[in-house]
Amino acid sequence: MDALAGLERDAWQVLTDEPAAARSFYENVLHDRVVVLLIDRTPIQERETALAALCGARWTAHSLADLSAARLSSRVGAVNYRVAAIKDGIPYSARVSSVYVHRDDGWKLTFHQHVSW
């Protein structure tokens, strides 16, 4: 499950780098069928809308804590953790959960949720 924890760390790193890097990362890792639940947004179930939402904010710093990953089946894994970050210049904190499905081309993010913390 180190691979899934690594994907979450990598995601936050590219989100703090630049929008083009984040977009490229998420285009590769985001599943075709997705559910994204972000704070103060309606649920997202379209891939293109999810890409725009995930890559649209300007994150300038982040710190992950209590990161854990678990295999739910031979092809499904989940990651959860706390994040403290700066989003568009405003402090942000959330509890984050992600679910990945393993396909022939690697792990794909199919569910992602931020809950106020």
C-alpha positions as CSV (number, residue, x, y, z in Angstrom):
1,M,0.0,0.0,0.0
2,D,3.1,2.2,-0.1
3,A,2.2,2.9,-3.7
4,L,-1.1,4.5,-2.8
5,A,0.4,6.6,0.0
6,G,3.0,7.7,-2.5
7,L,0.4,8.7,-5.0
8,E,-1.3,10.9,-2.4
9,R,2.0,12.5,-1.5
10,D,2.9,13.0,-5.1
11,A,-0.6,14.6,-5.8
12,W,-0.1,17.2,-3.1
13,Q,3.4,17.9,-4.3
14,V,2.3,18.6,-7.9
15,L,-0.7,20.7,-6.6
16,T,1.8,23.0,-4.9
17,D,4.1,23.1,-8.0
18,E,2.0,24.5,-10.9
19,P,-1.4,23.9,-12.4
20,A,0.0,22.2,-15.6
21,A,1.9,19.7,-13.5
22,A,-1.2,18.9,-11.4
23,R,-3.3,18.5,-14.5
24,S,-0.9,16.1,-16.1
25,F,-0.6,14.1,-12.9
26,Y,-4.4,13.8,-12.4
27,E,-5.1,13.0,-16.1
28,N,-2.9,10.0,-15.6
29,V,-4.2,8.8,-12.3
30,L,-7.9,9.7,-12.3
31,H,-10.2,6.9,-13.2
32,D,-12.8,7.3,-15.9
33,R,-15.6,6.8,-13.4
34,V,-15.1,9.1,-10.4
35,V,-16.8,10.5,-7.4
36,V,-15.2,13.6,-5.8
37,L,-16.6,15.2,-2.7
38,L,-14.9,18.5,-1.8
39,I,-15.8,20.9,1.0
40,D,-18.5,23.5,-0.1
41,R,-19.0,22.0,-3.5
42,T,-21.7,19.8,-5.0
43,P,-20.7,16.1,-5.6
44,I,-18.7,15.6,-8.8
45,Q,-19.2,12.5,-10.9
46,E,-17.8,13.7,-14.3
47,R,-14.1,13.2,-15.0
48,E,-13.5,16.6,-16.7
49,T,-15.3,18.4,-13.9
50,A,-13.2,16.5,-11.3
51,L,-10.0,17.4,-13.1
52,A,-10.9,21.1,-13.1
53,A,-11.9,21.0,-9.4
54,L,-8.8,19.2,-8.3
55,C,-6.4,21.3,-10.3
56,G,-8.1,24.6,-10.0
57,A,-7.0,25.8,-6.6
58,R,-3.6,27.4,-5.9
59,W,-2.0,25.4,-3.1
60,T,1.2,27.0,-1.8
61,A,2.0,24.7,1.1
62,H,0.9,21.4,2.6
63,S,1.6,19.0,5.4
64,L,0.1,15.4,5.6
65,A,-0.4,13.6,9.0
66,D,-1.6,10.2,10.1
67,L,-1.4,8.8,6.6
68,S,-2.5,5.2,6.4
69,A,-3.4,2.9,3.5
70,A,-5.2,-0.4,3.4
71,R,-6.0,-3.0,0.7
72,L,-9.8,-3.5,0.5
73,S,-9.5,-6.3,-2.1
74,S,-6.9,-7.5,-4.5
75,R,-7.6,-4.6,-6.8
76,V,-8.9,-1.9,-4.5
77,G,-7.1,0.2,-1.9
78,A,-7.9,3.2,0.3
79,V,-5.8,6.0,1.8
80,N,-6.8,8.4,4.5
81,Y,-5.0,11.2,6.3
82,R,-5.2,14.8,7.6
83,V,-3.9,17.7,5.6
84,A,-3.0,21.2,6.6
85,A,-2.4,23.4,3.7
86,I,-2.6,26.9,2.2
87,K,-5.2,27.2,-0.5
88,D,-5.5,30.5,-2.5
89,G,-3.7,32.2,0.4
90,I,-6.1,30.9,3.1
91,P,-5.3,28.2,5.7
92,Y,-7.1,24.9,5.0
93,S,-7.4,21.7,6.9
94,A,-9.3,18.5,6.1
95,R,-9.6,14.8,6.6
96,V,-9.0,13.2,3.2
97,S,-10.0,9.8,1.9
98,S,-9.2,8.3,-1.4
99,V,-10.1,5.0,-3.0
100,Y,-8.0,3.5,-5.9
101,V,-8.7,0.7,-8.3
102,H,-5.8,-1.2,-9.8
103,R,-6.0,-1.6,-13.6
104,D,-3.5,-2.9,-16.1
105,D,-2.1,0.6,-16.4
106,G,-1.7,1.1,-12.7
107,W,-3.7,2.5,-9.7
108,K,-6.5,4.8,-10.7
109,L,-8.3,7.2,-8.3
110,T,-12.0,6.6,-8.3
111,F,-13.2,8.2,-5.1
112,H,-11.8,11.3,-3.3
113,Q,-13.3,13.2,-0.3
114,H,-12.3,16.1,1.9
115,V,-14.1,16.6,5.2
116,S,-13.7,19.7,7.4
117,W,-11.3,19.0,10.2
